[in-house]
Amino acid sequence: MLAETRLEAVADYYPAFGEVDEYRAFEVLRSVPTAVVGGEDDRVTPVDHTDRIVEQLPDADTRRLARCGHLGMIEHHGVFNSVLDHLVERARSRQ
């Protein structure tokens, strides 16, 4: 999808990334069941981003997958399905 986007359009929205305070979202996420999965070989979202998210969400179900790139949900679908199943169970038990 990004390859199909004009460079001018990307250049217009790219500066906004520096202005976003994504850490404020963690305040809400700490109050609900969460899961964080990162691939050690992810070149789009490096695993150090996953590690920082895990630091902010200590109660999250976390997985750091070896031999896993950006498409972990395809590369390791069994692990992702298991994490999602567990997340749904945790969310249901809170009701």
Secondary structure, 3 states (H helix, E strand, C coil): CHHHCCHHHHHHHHHHHHHCCHHHHHHHHCCCCCEEEEECCCCCCCHHHHHHHHHHCCCCEEEEECCCCCCHHHHCHHHHHHHHHHHHHHHHHCC
